Amino acid sequence: MVERGYRATTVTAVVATADVHVDTVYALVGRKPVLLRELIEQALSGTDCAVVAEERDYVRAIRGKLEPDPGCAQARGRDRHRGGG
C-alpha cells in the first residue's frame, strides 16, 4: 500500500506479497479498509498487534501527568457498556 497507494493496492496483491491465501486475510482481518486500519494501529502501537489507544505506553504516560476529568471517566464507562471505546 505504501508503494502503490491505497486505491491501486488490491487485497490480491497484499496476499501475494504476504504469501498467504486471500481467504485467510478476509477471515482474520476483513476487507481492505479494515486491513489498512489494522496496519495503522500496529504502526501506532509499535507492536505486532493493534493496541487500544488507552493501553498504549505514551497515552498512559500522558494520562499519568494529567488530572482525570470525572465527567470524561463516566462517559468512557458508559461507552464501554454500549460497546464503544
Residue pairs with C-beta under 8 A, 6 or more apart in sequence:
1 9
1 14
1 36
1 39
4 13
6 32
6 36
9 32
10 32
11 22
11 25
11 26
11 31
11 32
11 35
12 22
14 25
14 35
15 21
15 22
15 24
15 25
18 25
25 35
29 35
29 38
38 50
41 50
41 51
42 48
42 49
42 50
44 51
44 56
45 51
45 56
52 85
53 59
53 85
54 60
54 85
76 85
79 85
